[in-house]
């Protein structure tokens, strides 16, 4: 028993050391990626040691989730590297920035493509190095591992994806109104008003921005696609899968909102952090329950 415990402690220390190393790697990827992609773009007034420490915290929070996903994945080698890239880039860059393209109309010309580029410059090297450092570089035979997923009927996928899109739509507008839109700073930032109740807000959405509902349905399906990829990668039970999806969608995606930026006031940023972290965690858990 003592030998077993000692071996477990050694394994835990080894994993912890690699996670710390990957945190530093991700930090360097952020620094290099932002310096290349955002060259000549104004930086937030809050800078120096506090921003560096916050970025280090963001990198740690993201590394923990991605490391767990890699270690619990049935895949390895280049296949795993590609999957981690899709998950990480999709969660941290593609999904939030397609919404920025719609709502952050105050972004200077040319900044949005730079944000997508910065995400690439961070996600590509980190995805490769994370798989290598965590010891999943060598490809292994996965014969039969996909059979349970391949056997799932198209009709099953169809109703599951439709249900996920509806869940996302409900959570998006519910938390968007009761958490974010109730903040005066948020309403002032976007130039809107509070009708006083949720139904009134939805009537305003349908009247003023009728495209927003189908747009968010498409985003919900994109989230579902990322979730399906994660579920196919994992070798875990339903509860573990649901909690990991909640962590990936809430913490890994929303952690960058801890960082100050020159395009969004702190009060607005914190309101969105509370809104998206809470709604995305619930969404991820529910998606895991549907898919796993």
C-alpha positions as CSV (number, residue, x, y, z in Angstrom):
1,X,0.0,0.0,0.0
2,X,2.8,2.4,0.8
3,X,4.6,1.5,-2.4
4,X,1.3,2.2,-4.3
5,X,0.8,5.5,-2.5
6,X,4.4,6.5,-3.2
7,X,4.0,5.7,-6.9
8,X,0.8,7.8,-7.0
9,X,2.5,10.7,-5.4
10,X,5.3,10.5,-7.9
11,X,2.8,10.4,-10.8
12,X,1.0,13.4,-9.3
13,X,4.2,15.4,-8.9
14,X,5.2,14.6,-12.5
15,X,1.8,15.8,-13.8
16,X,1.9,18.9,-11.7
17,X,5.4,19.7,-12.9
18,X,4.3,19.3,-16.5
19,X,1.2,21.5,-16.0
20,X,3.4,24.2,-14.5
21,X,5.8,23.9,-17.4
22,X,2.9,24.2,-19.9
23,X,1.5,27.2,-18.1
24,X,4.9,28.9,-18.7
25,X,4.8,27.7,-22.3
26,X,1.3,29.1,-22.8
27,X,2.3,32.4,-21.2
28,X,5.2,32.7,-23.7
29,X,2.9,31.9,-26.6
30,X,0.6,34.7,-25.4
31,X,3.4,37.1,-25.2
32,X,4.9,36.2,-28.6
33,X,1.6,35.9,-30.3
34,X,0.3,39.2,-29.1
35,X,3.6,41.0,-29.9
36,X,3.4,39.8,-33.5
37,X,-0.3,40.0,-34.2
38,X,-1.0,43.2,-32.3
39,X,2.1,45.2,-33.2
40,X,1.2,48.8,-33.5
41,X,-2.1,48.4,-31.7
42,X,-2.7,50.4,-28.5
43,X,-2.5,48.5,-25.3
44,X,-4.7,48.8,-22.2
45,X,-3.6,51.5,-19.7
46,X,-3.3,48.8,-17.0
47,X,0.1,47.3,-17.6
48,X,3.1,46.0,-15.8
49,X,3.4,43.4,-13.1
50,X,-0.4,43.1,-12.3
51,X,-1.3,42.4,-15.9
52,X,1.5,39.8,-16.2
53,X,0.3,38.0,-13.1
54,X,-3.3,38.1,-14.3
55,X,-2.1,36.6,-17.7
56,X,-0.2,33.9,-15.8
57,X,-3.4,33.1,-13.9
58,X,-5.3,32.9,-17.2
59,X,-2.7,30.6,-18.7
60,X,-2.8,28.3,-15.6
61,X,-6.6,28.1,-15.7
62,X,-6.6,27.2,-19.4
63,X,-3.7,24.8,-19.1
64,X,-5.4,22.8,-16.3
65,X,-8.5,22.2,-18.4
66,X,-6.5,21.3,-21.6
67,X,-4.1,19.1,-19.7
68,X,-6.9,17.1,-18.2
69,X,-8.5,16.8,-21.6
70,X,-5.2,15.5,-23.2
71,X,-4.4,13.1,-20.3
72,X,-8.0,11.6,-20.4
73,X,-8.1,11.4,-24.2
74,X,-8.1,8.1,-26.0
75,X,-6.3,9.7,-28.9
76,X,-2.6,10.6,-29.3
77,X,-0.1,11.9,-31.7
78,X,-1.0,14.3,-34.5
79,X,-4.6,13.4,-34.2
80,X,-4.7,14.6,-30.6
81,X,-2.7,17.7,-31.5
82,X,-5.2,18.6,-34.2
83,X,-8.1,18.0,-31.9
84,X,-6.6,20.1,-29.1
85,X,-6.0,22.9,-31.6
86,X,-9.6,22.9,-32.8
87,X,-11.0,22.8,-29.2
88,X,-8.6,25.5,-27.9
89,X,-8.8,27.8,-30.9
90,X,-12.6,27.3,-31.2
91,X,-13.3,28.0,-27.5
92,X,-10.9,30.9,-26.9
93,X,-10.8,32.6,-30.3
94,X,-13.4,31.6,-32.9
95,X,-16.5,31.5,-30.7
96,X,-15.9,34.8,-28.7
97,X,-14.5,36.7,-31.7
98,X,-17.4,36.0,-34.1
99,X,-19.6,37.7,-31.5
100,X,-17.1,40.5,-31.1
101,X,-17.5,41.1,-34.9
102,X,-21.2,41.7,-34.3
103,X,-21.3,43.6,-31.1
104,X,-17.9,45.4,-30.7
105,X,-18.4,47.9,-33.4
106,X,-15.9,50.3,-31.8
107,X,-13.0,48.1,-32.7
108,X,-10.4,50.0,-34.8
109,X,-10.2,48.9,-38.4
110,X,-8.0,45.8,-38.8
111,X,-8.0,44.8,-35.2
112,X,-10.5,41.9,-35.5
113,X,-8.4,40.0,-38.1
114,X,-5.4,40.5,-35.8
115,X,-7.3,38.9,-32.9
116,X,-8.0,35.8,-35.0
117,X,-4.3,35.7,-36.1
118,X,-3.2,36.1,-32.5
119,X,-5.3,33.1,-31.5
120,X,-3.7,31.0,-34.2
121,X,-0.2,32.0,-33.1
122,X,-1.1,30.9,-29.6
123,X,-3.1,27.8,-30.3
124,X,-0.9,26.1,-32.9
125,X,2.4,25.9,-31.0
126,X,0.7,25.3,-27.6
127,X,-1.4,22.4,-28.9
128,X,1.7,20.6,-30.3
129,X,3.9,21.2,-27.3
130,X,1.1,20.3,-24.8
131,X,0.7,16.9,-26.3
132,X,4.4,16.3,-26.4
133,X,5.1,17.5,-22.9
134,X,2.2,15.5,-21.4
135,X,3.6,12.3,-23.1
136,X,0.9,11.7,-25.7
137,X,3.1,12.2,-28.7
138,X,3.3,8.6,-29.9
139,X,0.3,7.4,-31.9
140,X,-1.4,4.3,-30.5
141,X,-3.7,1.8,-32.1
142,X,-7.3,2.9,-31.5
143,X,-9.1,0.1,-33.3
144,X,-12.6,-0.3,-31.9
145,X,-12.4,2.8,-29.8
146,X,-14.8,4.7,-32.1
147,X,-17.4,2.0,-32.6
148,X,-19.9,3.2,-29.9
149,X,-19.9,6.7,-31.4
150,X,-20.0,5.5,-35.0
151,X,-23.0,3.3,-34.2
152,X,-25.0,6.4,-33.1
153,X,-27.8,7.0,-35.6
154,X,-28.1,10.2,-37.6
155,X,-31.6,10.7,-36.1
156,X,-30.0,10.6,-32.6
157,X,-27.4,13.2,-33.5
158,X,-30.1,15.4,-35.1
159,X,-32.3,15.7,-32.1
160,X,-29.3,16.1,-29.8
161,X,-27.9,18.9,-31.8
162,X,-31.3,20.6,-32.1
163,X,-31.8,20.3,-28.3
164,X,-28.3,21.7,-27.6
165,X,-29.0,24.7,-29.9
166,X,-32.3,25.4,-28.0
167,X,-30.5,25.1,-24.6
168,X,-27.9,27.5,-25.7
169,X,-30.4,30.0,-27.0
170,X,-32.4,29.9,-23.8
171,X,-29.3,30.3,-21.6
172,X,-27.8,33.0,-23.8
173,X,-30.8,35.3,-23.7
174,X,-31.8,34.5,-20.1
175,X,-28.3,35.2,-18.6
176,X,-27.7,38.0,-21.1
177,X,-30.7,39.9,-19.7
178,X,-30.8,39.0,-16.0
179,X,-27.0,39.1,-15.5
180,X,-25.4,41.4,-18.1
181,X,-28.2,43.7,-19.3
182,X,-29.3,44.7,-15.9
183,X,-25.9,46.4,-15.4
184,X,-26.2,50.2,-16.3
185,X,-22.6,50.1,-17.5
186,X,-23.4,47.4,-20.0
187,X,-26.5,49.2,-21.3
188,X,-24.6,52.5,-21.6
189,X,-21.7,50.7,-23.4
190,X,-24.0,49.2,-26.1
191,X,-26.4,52.1,-26.2
192,X,-29.5,50.2,-25.1
193,X,-32.3,50.5,-22.5
194,X,-34.0,48.1,-20.1
195,X,-37.7,47.5,-20.8
196,X,-38.1,46.3,-17.3
197,X,-38.8,42.6,-17.9
198,X,-37.5,39.7,-20.0
199,X,-40.4,39.4,-22.4
200,X,-40.1,43.1,-23.2
201,X,-36.4,42.7,-23.9
202,X,-37.1,39.7,-26.2
203,X,-39.7,41.8,-28.1
204,X,-37.0,44.5,-28.5
205,X,-34.5,41.9,-29.8
206,X,-37.0,40.5,-32.3
207,X,-38.0,44.0,-33.5
208,X,-34.6,45.7,-33.6
209,X,-32.2,42.7,-34.3
210,X,-34.2,39.8,-35.8
211,X,-31.1,38.2,-37.1
212,X,-29.7,37.8,-33.6
213,X,-31.8,34.7,-32.8
214,X,-30.7,32.6,-35.8
215,X,-27.1,33.9,-35.3
216,X,-27.1,32.5,-31.8
217,X,-28.7,29.2,-33.0
218,X,-25.7,28.9,-35.3
219,X,-23.3,29.6,-32.4
220,X,-25.1,27.0,-30.4
221,X,-24.5,24.4,-33.1
222,X,-20.9,25.5,-33.3
223,X,-20.6,24.9,-29.5
224,X,-22.3,21.5,-30.1
225,X,-19.6,20.6,-32.7
226,X,-16.8,21.4,-30.3
227,X,-18.6,19.4,-27.6
228,X,-19.0,16.4,-29.9
229,X,-15.3,16.5,-30.6
230,X,-14.5,16.5,-26.9
231,X,-16.9,13.7,-26.2
232,X,-15.3,11.6,-28.9
233,X,-11.8,12.2,-27.6
234,X,-12.6,11.3,-24.0
235,X,-12.6,8.0,-22.3
236,X,-14.7,8.9,-19.3
237,X,-18.1,8.7,-17.7
238,X,-21.1,11.0,-18.1
239,X,-20.5,13.1,-15.0
240,X,-16.8,13.5,-15.7
241,X,-17.5,14.5,-19.3
242,X,-20.2,17.0,-18.3
243,X,-18.0,18.7,-15.7
244,X,-15.1,18.9,-18.1
245,X,-17.3,20.5,-20.8
246,X,-18.5,22.9,-18.2
247,X,-15.0,23.8,-17.3
248,X,-13.9,24.1,-20.9
249,X,-16.8,26.3,-22.0
250,X,-16.8,28.5,-18.8
251,X,-13.2,28.7,-17.5
252,X,-11.1,28.2,-20.6
253,X,-13.2,30.5,-22.7
254,X,-13.9,33.2,-20.1
255,X,-10.6,33.4,-18.3
256,X,-9.2,36.0,-20.8
257,X,-11.9,38.4,-19.6
258,X,-9.9,38.7,-16.4
259,X,-7.4,40.7,-18.6
260,X,-7.9,44.4,-19.1
261,X,-8.3,45.5,-22.7
262,X,-8.6,49.0,-24.3
263,X,-11.9,48.2,-26.0
264,X,-14.2,47.3,-23.0
265,X,-14.5,49.1,-19.7
266,X,-13.8,47.0,-16.6
267,X,-17.4,47.1,-15.3
268,X,-18.7,45.8,-18.7
269,X,-15.9,43.2,-18.8
270,X,-16.7,41.9,-15.3
271,X,-20.5,41.8,-16.1
272,X,-19.8,39.7,-19.2
273,X,-17.4,37.5,-17.2
274,X,-20.1,36.8,-14.7
275,X,-22.7,36.2,-17.4
276,X,-20.7,34.0,-19.7
277,X,-18.9,32.0,-17.1
278,X,-22.1,31.0,-15.3
279,X,-24.2,30.4,-18.3
280,X,-21.5,28.5,-20.2
281,X,-20.8,26.3,-17.3
282,X,-24.4,25.3,-17.0
283,X,-24.5,24.9,-20.8
284,X,-21.4,22.7,-20.8
285,X,-22.8,20.4,-18.1
286,X,-26.1,20.0,-19.9
287,X,-24.4,19.3,-23.2
288,X,-22.3,16.7,-21.5
289,X,-25.5,15.1,-20.1
290,X,-27.1,15.0,-23.6
291,X,-24.1,13.7,-25.5
292,X,-22.0,11.6,-23.2
